[in-house]
Amino acid sequence: TREITLIISIIYLILTFVCGIAYWAAGMNIFDSIAHSMTTIATGGFSTYSSSIGYFQNPKIEIVSIIFIVLGSIPFIAYIKFVKGEKKIFFKDVQIKGMIYILIISVFLMFLYLMINNNEYNFLENLRISTFNVVSVLSGTGYVTADFSSWGKFPLVFFLFLMFIGGCAGSTTCGIKIFRFQILGNFIINQFKKLAYPHGIFSIKYNNEKISNTFIYSI
């Protein structure tokens, strides 16, 4: 327990330090870079300005935020496995892959919506704004660069849905967590299989491990 706690703490501090350096290099002053790095990895979203990240009006800072919010949304146990030698863990973990798929689909939908309904920004700006806000809302960070309540009803409902999903379990994000939705989806598919094959025996597996019925029922 001490070893795992120590490794997680070191990884957390390293990510925060690197994030602070990246913010500073992107244009923040030292105080702002330290303050924002602590709330980026923690996916807490507190800012030194009432207009949040939007205060800086700096695409580089927004890109740094996106990268490190995603890194904070990954299960920290995956970092431990990576340090222990599982170099492909980020490509093998079902929950991480699920988060990436949700991010890609969500960014695409929001980008498409903005391209059709918002003529204020060009192609790259719409892509950046869509990505930033989707990542921020899904992780529960809450950083903002624009008032998305003025975009229409769809973004509000869509972001509310993303907020409830949250990031990965074992990360700093909030929400119900992606793995619960994945197991629930597997459970529903399993029930359809039982309807089609009443005498069949089907077990639910997650990351190649069998899931107990007690755990499934709790979800």
Legacy VTK file of the C-alpha trace (Angstrom):
# vtk DataFile Version 3.0
C-alpha trace
ASCII
DATASET POLYDATA
POINTS 219 float
0.000 0.000 0.000
2.828 2.386 0.872
4.576 1.633 -2.427
1.439 2.271 -4.508
0.649 5.454 -2.567
4.200 6.721 -3.039
4.225 6.004 -6.796
0.804 7.641 -7.326
1.941 10.705 -5.347
5.145 11.000 -7.373
3.262 10.622 -10.675
0.710 13.234 -9.565
3.437 15.715 -8.587
5.392 15.142 -11.809
2.272 15.704 -13.948
1.464 18.878 -12.004
5.043 20.172 -12.340
5.210 19.444 -16.092
1.770 21.010 -16.575
2.932 24.168 -14.774
6.018 24.385 -16.987
3.870 23.907 -20.090
1.461 26.661 -19.017
4.366 29.013 -18.339
5.917 28.212 -21.727
2.523 28.811 -23.394
2.266 32.327 -21.983
1.026 32.295 -18.378
2.972 34.057 -15.642
4.537 31.932 -12.886
1.722 32.378 -10.350
-1.050 31.572 -12.847
0.845 28.581 -14.230
1.276 27.093 -10.734
-2.343 27.768 -9.744
-3.805 26.375 -12.969
-1.512 23.340 -13.066
-2.794 22.268 -9.626
-6.425 22.535 -10.706
-5.853 21.012 -14.158
-4.402 17.675 -13.021
-6.909 17.634 -10.150
-9.645 18.349 -12.748
-10.955 20.858 -10.220
-11.268 23.746 -12.646
-10.625 26.614 -10.238
-9.054 29.613 -11.936
-7.480 32.852 -10.789
-9.857 34.710 -13.131
-13.660 34.805 -13.223
-13.598 34.168 -16.984
-11.484 31.031 -16.404
-9.121 29.930 -19.210
-11.065 32.207 -21.560
-9.321 35.143 -19.870
-6.047 34.373 -21.660
-7.469 34.074 -25.183
-4.493 31.873 -25.987
-4.904 28.704 -28.122
-1.599 27.296 -26.800
-2.839 27.481 -23.205
-6.084 25.789 -24.220
-4.173 22.946 -25.919
-2.036 22.474 -22.790
-5.245 22.315 -20.722
-6.752 19.700 -23.028
-3.671 17.470 -22.863
-3.262 17.572 -19.091
-6.974 17.286 -18.290
-6.990 14.082 -20.353
-3.876 12.877 -18.481
-5.658 13.615 -15.194
-8.702 11.681 -16.438
-6.739 8.464 -16.942
-6.733 5.924 -14.057
-3.596 6.459 -12.025
-3.241 2.692 -11.642
-2.536 2.662 -15.409
0.487 4.913 -14.805
1.712 2.471 -12.157
1.341 -0.447 -14.572
3.228 1.585 -17.197
6.057 2.245 -14.727
6.077 -1.461 -13.832
6.676 -2.392 -17.476
3.257 -2.654 -19.171
4.113 -0.210 -21.952
0.903 -0.885 -23.905
-1.474 -0.394 -20.967
-2.864 2.874 -22.367
-3.875 1.056 -25.567
-5.135 -2.118 -23.845
-7.217 -0.774 -20.967
-10.915 -0.968 -21.883
-11.855 2.051 -19.785
-9.194 4.305 -21.333
-10.216 3.230 -24.834
-13.843 3.898 -23.931
-12.975 7.411 -22.769
-11.075 8.142 -25.995
-14.003 6.890 -28.109
-16.469 9.053 -26.147
-14.185 12.083 -26.520
-13.764 11.612 -30.275
-17.495 11.097 -30.908
-18.482 13.977 -28.608
-15.966 16.392 -30.144
-17.146 15.436 -33.624
-20.815 16.035 -32.744
-20.126 19.372 -31.068
-17.801 20.445 -33.884
-20.454 19.548 -36.461
-23.082 21.478 -34.507
-20.888 24.591 -34.281
-19.963 24.445 -37.962
-23.655 24.389 -38.898
-25.016 26.821 -36.310
-22.131 29.136 -35.435
-20.498 31.306 -38.098
-18.461 33.284 -35.578
-15.444 30.955 -35.713
-13.475 29.314 -38.518
-12.783 25.584 -38.950
-9.782 25.319 -36.581
-11.348 27.576 -33.932
-14.523 25.486 -33.911
-12.445 22.326 -33.575
-10.388 23.767 -30.693
-13.413 25.170 -28.851
-15.350 21.916 -29.280
-12.448 19.814 -28.027
-11.697 22.056 -25.055
-15.270 22.256 -23.787
-16.014 18.558 -24.310
-12.845 17.536 -22.426
-13.524 20.057 -19.658
-17.162 19.025 -19.143
-16.654 15.256 -19.469
-13.889 15.285 -16.853
-15.858 17.616 -14.580
-13.029 20.153 -14.641
-15.287 23.061 -15.531
-12.789 25.314 -17.297
-14.519 27.466 -19.921
-13.373 29.530 -22.887
-16.781 30.605 -24.185
-20.368 30.973 -23.005
-21.774 27.774 -24.487
-25.224 28.568 -23.045
-25.570 31.030 -25.935
-24.967 28.302 -28.524
-28.485 26.881 -28.236
-30.291 24.067 -26.413
-28.382 21.111 -27.831
-24.989 21.933 -26.229
-26.611 22.405 -22.798
-28.381 19.030 -22.885
-25.367 17.313 -24.448
-22.916 18.724 -21.894
-25.260 17.759 -19.053
-25.177 14.185 -20.352
-21.363 14.246 -20.585
-21.076 15.681 -17.084
-22.932 12.702 -15.637
-20.679 10.218 -17.463
-17.443 11.627 -16.011
-13.965 10.239 -16.649
-12.247 7.010 -15.686
-12.459 5.387 -12.265
-9.216 5.806 -10.346
-8.585 9.234 -11.833
-9.205 12.713 -10.425
-12.429 13.171 -12.411
-15.988 13.213 -11.088
-19.151 11.676 -12.515
-20.619 8.173 -12.578
-17.473 6.925 -14.382
-17.093 5.315 -17.786
-16.506 1.746 -16.614
-19.982 1.600 -15.028
-21.633 2.460 -18.340
-19.439 -0.116 -20.100
-20.383 -2.885 -17.663
-24.052 -1.853 -17.852
-23.846 -2.068 -21.655
-22.273 -5.537 -21.429
-25.012 -6.595 -19.007
-27.770 -5.462 -21.413
-26.115 -7.309 -24.328
-25.811 -10.365 -22.094
-29.548 -10.253 -21.336
-30.355 -10.216 -25.066
-28.102 -13.255 -25.529
-29.982 -15.077 -22.762
-33.280 -14.254 -24.466
-31.968 -15.620 -27.776
-30.319 -18.681 -26.186
-32.284 -19.571 -23.019
-30.079 -22.581 -22.223
-26.793 -20.784 -22.869
-24.392 -19.788 -20.110
-22.879 -16.335 -20.507
-20.482 -14.532 -18.203
-19.626 -10.853 -18.256
-15.957 -9.948 -18.499
-14.258 -6.593 -18.172
-10.575 -6.154 -19.055
-10.477 -9.954 -19.464
-11.633 -10.494 -15.864
-14.952 -12.055 -14.895
-17.345 -9.666 -13.149
-19.339 -11.010 -10.195
-23.128 -10.769 -10.226
-23.066 -8.835 -6.953
-20.951 -6.109 -8.545
-23.149 -5.991 -11.663
-26.301 -5.638 -9.561
-24.729 -2.816 -7.576
-24.119 -0.920 -10.837
LINES 1 220
219 0 1 2 3 4 5 6 7 8 9 10 11 12 13 14 15 16 17 18 19 20 21 22 23 24 25 26 27 28 29 30 31 32 33 34 35 36 37 38 39 40 41 42 43 44 45 46 47 48 49 50 51 52 53 54 55 56 57 58 59 60 61 62 63 64 65 66 67 68 69 70 71 72 73 74 75 76 77 78 79 80 81 82 83 84 85 86 87 88 89 90 91 92 93 94 95 96 97 98 99 100 101 102 103 104 105 106 107 108 109 110 111 112 113 114 115 116 117 118 119 120 121 122 123 124 125 126 127 128 129 130 131 132 133 134 135 136 137 138 139 140 141 142 143 144 145 146 147 148 149 150 151 152 153 154 155 156 157 158 159 160 161 162 163 164 165 166 167 168 169 170 171 172 173 174 175 176 177 178 179 180 181 182 183 184 185 186 187 188 189 190 191 192 193 194 195 196 197 198 199 200 201 202 203 204 205 206 207 208 209 210 211 212 213 214 215 216 217 218
